[in-house]
Every structure is written in C-alpha cells, then in structure tokens.
C-alpha cells in the first residue's frame, strides 16, 4: 500500500489517479467512474492508457484508494481490455455559458451547452 493512500468508495475516488495492474504497475489513469445511478451500483471505470480509453469492469477491481486503483489484472489481461462501448454519453459543458462574444452566443444557442463524450 502506498503511504497516505486511504480506502475510498467509487464515488470519492479522484480523477486522474493511477490505475495499477495486479503487480502494481501503472497502465493508465482514471478518466471516468461508471455507475448505474437508478440502482446506486458501481459498474466499472474508464481508464486512459497509451492505447486509448479502456473499460475495466467492477469485478476486475481489487482496491480503490485516494491515490490509486488496483486491478486484478496481469499484463496480458491489461492488454486485452476492451474499448468502452454503449450509447453516446452527453454531459453539460459549463464552458459554453462563458464569454460574451458572438461566437459564444452561437455556441450556447446552437449546441445548448451539451458536449458528447468520446
């Protein structure tokens, strides 16, 4: 365990913490926590890796702390992680409401402040 790392729920883990394999090697950083809010269930995480975004299922995660997420994946399993899939996800883009020039107004009017996640 890393000095100062405290166990935390999936709802409290900071973004960009390292995501580690079962041997403790960093293979990416936390980009997004996935949950099913209507059932208050943790579904997994999206990890930013050198090969792009990858999905790690909740059953593949051993430990969540304030400083890292440790997975039950060896290096071969890490290489085989799937890309995230599913319906497109949109989130509020708060930066759209900033600014007072014509371009900002068009952005607010035409796009409504919503940004599609990739």
Secondary structure, 3 states (H helix, E strand, C coil): CCCCCCECCCCCCCCCCEEECCCCCEEEEEEEEEEEHHHCEEEEEEEEECCEEEEEEHHHEEEEECCEEEECCCHHHHHCCCCCCCCCCEEECHHHHCCCCHHHHHHHHHHCCEEECC
